Amino acid sequence: MKICETFSLTLQTFRIELDKYVQGLQGCLTLEMQNLETEVRPYLNRWYEESVMHIHRVVQLLQTNLGYLLHAALSHKLFEVTGADEKTKADIARFIKAASLQGLVQEDSTAASLCKAISEDSHSSLIIDCSTSPPTLTNRVSNRFCDDWIQAFLNAAERFNPFLLRQILENFKLKAIQDMNHLKRFIRQAEMSHYALFHCCLFLQSCGNGDVLLQNARAEHSSLPEACGVITVLEEFLGEHAQGSLY
């Protein structure tokens, strides 16, 4: 009984995927129910492979390049998969959607602003060419925050544990959300205090995810001039720090 309860709890982390898979079952059902063996049973037999194992397959496919996918998910970056079959394309799309924070921390208008800004720059799309092994990524961008999570994903994939992979993905998103909330608080304080602004700079420098945090913050505070002024200063600081690290 305890094993069944544990399995049920771990499946909860895949609730969205499982709900969607069950909805897809409707397309297999007919009034006469004459296709139970030819369509319905094979569809049900694939539920674990289709709804649970996709994260494992993507980690195995991308390996040390996984950070670019994580960064694309956090920054709402457009992506295109080439040289791959439909299953692989669907796996990558579902991974990026699962790693995205859309609907968790941002208002719809914020997400829309980010997507609009990114779509206007067609050269920013992440291209994942699966015709090579390993896949070749073009217009790839990552940061220290995303790269620091790669090893945890690889270790879980080696253990062939899709539930641990999903938990790591949820922890990754939770940490990103916590950092976004910290930045929002720092920005409010920095509007009135240079000392708080200094603390904000130190936080962005140490968290390793400053580019993504500022991108989201600018979209979210676009109608607040004072906050935008603080964000501009922070962007300049982050840019100077990035240039300085090259020398």
Residue pairs with C-beta under 8 A, 6 or more apart in sequence:
10 163
10 166
11 18
11 52
13 163
13 166
13 167
13 170
14 51
14 52
14 166
16 98
17 51
17 52
17 54
17 94
17 98
18 47
18 51
20 51
21 47
21 50
21 51
24 43
25 40
25 43
25 44
28 35
28 39
28 40
28 43
29 40
52 162
52 163
53 162
54 90
54 91
54 94
54 95
55 95
55 98
55 162
55 165
55 166
55 169
56 157
56 160
56 162
56 165
57 88
57 91
58 66
58 69
58 91
58 92
58 95
59 66
59 153
59 154
59 156
59 157
59 165
60 157
61 88
61 91
61 92
61 130
61 134
61 135
62 68
62 69
62 134
62 135
63 134
63 154
64 150
64 154
65 134
65 135
65 137
65 140
66 150
66 153
66 154
67 142
67 143
67 146
67 147
67 149
67 150
68 126
68 137
68 140
68 141
68 142
68 146
69 92
69 95
69 96
69 99
69 126
69 128
70 99
70 142
70 146
70 149
70 172
71 77
71 141
71 142
71 143
71 146
71 212
72 79
72 96
72 126
72 141
73 95
73 96
73 97
73 98
73 99
73 100
73 101
74 99
74 100
74 101
74 146
74 176
74 209
74 212
75 114
75 118
75 141
75 211
75 212
75 215
76 100
76 102
76 111
76 114
76 115
76 118
77 118
77 124
77 125
77 126
77 141
78 118
78 119
78 124
78 125
78 126
79 92
79 96
79 125
79 126
79 127
79 128
80 125
80 126
80 127
80 128
81 88
81 89
81 92
81 93
81 128
81 130
82 127
82 128
82 129
82 130
82 131
83 129
83 130
83 131
83 132
84 92
84 128
84 130
84 131
88 130
92 128
98 166
98 169
99 169
99 172
99 173
101 173
101 176
101 177
101 180
102 111
103 111
104 173
104 177
105 177
105 180
105 181
105 216
106 114
106 216
106 219
106 220
107 220
110 216
110 219
110 220
111 219
113 219
113 222
114 215
114 216
114 219
117 219
118 124
123 139
124 139
125 139
126 137
126 138
126 139
126 140
126 141
127 137
127 138
127 139
128 135
128 136
128 137
129 135
129 136
129 137
129 138
141 211
143 208
143 209
143 210
143 211
143 212
144 208
144 209
145 176
145 179
145 207
145 208
145 209
145 212
146 209
148 208
149 168
149 172
152 168
153 165
153 168
153 169
156 164
156 165
156 168
157 165
176 209
176 212
179 207
179 209
179 213
180 213
180 216
180 217
182 203
183 200
183 203
183 204
183 213
183 214
183 217
184 217
184 220
186 196
186 199
186 200
186 203
187 200
187 217
187 221
187 227
187 230
187 231
187 234
188 227
189 196
189 199
189 200
190 196
190 197
190 199
190 200
190 230
191 226
191 227
191 230
197 230
197 233
197 234
200 230
200 234
201 234
201 237
204 210
204 213
204 214
204 234
204 237
204 238
205 238
205 241
207 213
210 234
210 238
211 238
214 231
214 234
214 235
214 238
217 227
217 231
218 228
218 231
218 235
221 227
221 228
221 231
222 228
